[in-house]
Amino acid sequence: MDPNAVAKAFVEHYYSTFDTNRGGLANLYQDGSMLTFEGQQFQGAQNIAAKLASLPFHQCQHGITTVDCQPSGPAGGMLVFVSGNLQLAGEQHALKFSQSEKLITRERRKKKMSDWGPVFVAVVLFILLTPGLLIQVPGRGRFVEFGNFQTSGVSILVHSLIYFGLICILLLAVGVHVYIG
C-alpha cells in the first residue's frame, strides 16, 4: 500500500471529521495515544477527544496545503506532517496551522472462533447413551438390550460412567474441535 495514499486518506478523514463531528475523533486514538497542544499533554482517546471538543471555536473548515509522510518503525507505522489554513466561522482571515501525527497499526485481534466440538460430542454421546433409547447396559432380561425404552438405576449409573469416560477420552485426550465461523 502506498504510504502517501494512506496519509492523504487519513488526513482527509481526520480533518473532515474534525470539521463536522469532533467527538468522532476519539475512535482514531488509543489509550496510549498522546496529544500535546500548546504545551499541555493529554493522554488517552477520551482525554484527547475532550480537549478537542473544548476548543474555543465550534465551527471551522480546514484547508490542507501539504501532507508529508514518512514510514516509521518496524510495525508499519508512519509519521504524517500536515500544514494548511484553518478558517473559523465569522472570521475574515484564515489561521495557519501545522500538525504532526504518528500513525500506528492497531493490533488486530483474531476473532475467536466458536469451538463446537465439546458441545457436539456431548450431545451425540448423550443421545447415544441415554439408557433404553438405543441401547441399555445392563438390560432387564439380558446383559445388553436394544431399543427397549426402559431403564433402571443400575443402567443409568453404567451409562453415566461410560459417558464420562468417553467425554474425557474425546475432549481431553483426543481433543475433538469443531470450528464454525
C-alpha positions as CSV (number, residue, x, y, z in Angstrom):
1,M,0.0,0.0,0.0
2,D,1.3,3.4,-0.9
3,P,2.2,5.4,2.2
4,N,1.3,8.7,0.6
5,A,-2.1,7.4,-0.3
6,V,-2.7,6.2,3.2
7,A,-1.5,9.5,4.7
8,K,-3.8,11.5,2.4
9,A,-6.8,9.3,3.1
10,F,-6.1,9.6,6.9
11,V,-5.8,13.4,6.7
12,E,-8.9,13.7,4.6
13,H,-10.9,11.6,7.1
14,Y,-9.3,13.3,10.2
15,Y,-10.0,16.9,9.2
16,S,-13.4,16.3,7.7
17,T,-14.4,14.6,11.0
18,F,-12.8,17.4,12.9
19,D,-14.8,20.0,11.0
20,T,-18.2,18.2,11.3
21,N,-18.1,15.9,14.3
22,R,-15.1,16.4,16.6
23,G,-16.3,13.8,19.1
24,G,-15.9,11.2,16.3
25,L,-12.1,11.6,16.5
26,A,-12.0,9.6,19.7
27,N,-12.2,6.4,17.6
28,L,-8.9,7.3,15.9
29,Y,-6.9,7.4,19.2
30,Q,-5.9,4.6,21.5
31,D,-5.5,4.6,25.3
32,G,-1.7,5.1,24.9
33,S,-2.2,8.0,22.4
34,M,-1.0,11.4,23.4
35,L,-1.9,14.9,22.2
36,T,0.4,17.8,23.0
37,F,-1.4,21.1,22.4
38,E,0.2,24.4,23.3
39,G,2.5,22.8,25.9
40,Q,-0.3,20.7,27.6
41,Q,-0.4,17.0,27.2
42,F,-3.5,14.8,27.0
43,Q,-3.3,11.1,27.1
44,G,-6.0,8.6,26.1
45,A,-8.7,8.7,23.5
46,Q,-11.3,10.2,25.9
47,N,-9.0,12.9,27.2
48,I,-7.9,13.9,23.7
49,A,-11.5,14.0,22.4
50,A,-12.5,16.1,25.4
51,K,-9.7,18.6,24.7
52,L,-10.6,18.9,21.1
53,A,-14.2,19.4,21.9
54,S,-13.3,22.1,24.4
55,L,-11.5,24.3,21.9
56,P,-13.0,27.8,21.9
57,F,-14.4,27.6,18.3
58,H,-17.2,25.2,17.3
59,Q,-17.4,25.7,13.5
60,C,-14.3,25.6,11.3
61,Q,-13.0,24.5,8.0
62,H,-9.6,23.1,7.4
63,G,-7.9,23.7,4.1
64,I,-5.0,21.3,3.7
65,T,-1.9,22.7,1.9
66,T,0.7,19.9,2.3
67,V,0.7,16.3,3.5
68,D,4.1,14.8,4.0
69,C,4.7,11.3,5.3
70,Q,7.5,9.0,6.2
71,P,7.5,5.4,7.3
72,S,8.2,5.0,11.0
73,G,9.1,1.8,12.9
74,P,9.1,-1.8,12.0
75,A,5.4,-2.4,12.8
76,G,4.3,-0.4,9.8
77,G,3.7,3.0,11.4
78,M,4.2,6.3,9.7
79,L,4.8,9.9,10.6
80,V,2.5,12.4,8.9
81,F,3.1,16.2,8.8
82,V,0.1,18.4,7.8
83,S,0.0,22.1,7.2
84,G,-2.7,24.3,5.9
85,N,-5.3,27.0,6.7
86,L,-8.0,27.0,9.4
87,Q,-11.0,29.1,8.6
88,L,-13.1,29.9,11.7
89,A,-16.7,30.8,11.4
90,G,-17.2,34.5,11.5
91,E,-13.5,35.3,10.9
92,Q,-12.3,37.1,7.7
93,H,-8.8,35.7,7.7
94,A,-7.7,32.1,7.9
95,L,-5.2,31.0,10.5
96,K,-2.2,28.9,9.5
97,F,-1.8,25.6,11.2
98,S,0.5,22.6,11.3
99,Q,0.1,19.2,12.9
100,S,2.1,16.0,13.0
101,E,0.6,12.6,13.7
102,K,2.2,9.3,14.2
103,L,0.0,6.6,12.8
104,I,0.4,3.1,14.0
105,T,-1.5,0.0,13.1
106,R,-3.8,-1.3,15.7
107,E,-3.3,-4.8,16.9
108,R,-5.8,-6.9,15.1
109,R,-7.3,-9.4,17.5
110,K,-8.3,-12.5,15.7
111,K,-11.9,-13.2,16.1
112,K,-12.1,-16.2,18.4
113,M,-13.9,-18.9,16.6
114,S,-16.5,-20.8,18.4
115,D,-15.4,-24.4,19.3
116,W,-18.5,-26.5,18.9
117,G,-16.5,-29.8,19.3
118,P,-17.3,-30.3,23.0
119,V,-21.0,-29.4,22.5
120,F,-21.3,-31.7,19.5
121,V,-19.6,-34.6,21.3
122,A,-21.6,-34.2,24.4
123,V,-25.0,-34.1,22.6
124,V,-24.2,-37.1,20.4
125,L,-23.0,-39.1,23.3
126,F,-26.0,-38.1,25.4
127,I,-28.4,-39.3,22.7
128,L,-26.5,-42.5,22.0
129,L,-26.0,-43.3,25.7
130,T,-29.5,-42.5,27.0
131,P,-30.4,-45.7,28.8
132,G,-33.1,-47.6,27.0
133,L,-33.3,-45.3,23.9
134,L,-30.9,-47.2,21.6
135,I,-29.0,-49.4,24.0
136,Q,-29.3,-50.4,27.6
137,V,-26.4,-52.0,29.7
138,P,-27.3,-53.9,31.8
139,G,-30.7,-54.8,30.3
140,R,-33.7,-56.2,32.2
141,G,-33.5,-59.7,30.7
142,R,-30.1,-59.8,29.1
143,F,-26.8,-58.0,29.6
144,V,-27.4,-55.8,26.6
145,E,-30.8,-54.8,25.2
146,F,-31.5,-52.6,22.2
147,G,-34.4,-50.1,21.9
148,N,-36.5,-51.4,24.8
149,F,-37.4,-47.8,26.0
150,Q,-37.0,-49.0,29.6
151,T,-34.3,-48.1,32.2
152,S,-33.1,-48.9,35.7
153,G,-30.9,-47.2,38.3
154,V,-28.0,-49.6,37.5
155,S,-28.2,-48.9,33.8
156,I,-28.3,-45.1,34.5
157,L,-25.1,-45.5,36.6
158,V,-23.4,-47.6,34.0
159,H,-24.3,-45.3,31.1
160,S,-23.2,-42.2,33.2
161,L,-19.7,-43.8,33.7
162,I,-19.4,-44.7,30.1
163,Y,-20.5,-41.2,29.1
164,F,-17.9,-39.6,31.5
165,G,-15.2,-41.9,30.2
166,L,-15.9,-41.2,26.5
167,I,-16.1,-37.4,27.2
168,C,-12.7,-37.5,28.9
169,I,-11.2,-39.5,26.1
170,L,-12.7,-37.5,23.2
171,L,-12.3,-34.0,24.7
172,L,-9.2,-34.2,26.9
173,A,-7.1,-36.9,25.4
174,V,-8.0,-36.7,21.7
175,G,-9.0,-33.1,21.7
176,V,-12.0,-33.0,19.4
177,H,-12.6,-29.5,18.0
178,V,-15.2,-28.2,15.5
179,Y,-14.8,-24.6,14.5
180,I,-17.6,-22.7,12.9
181,G,-17.4,-19.1,11.6
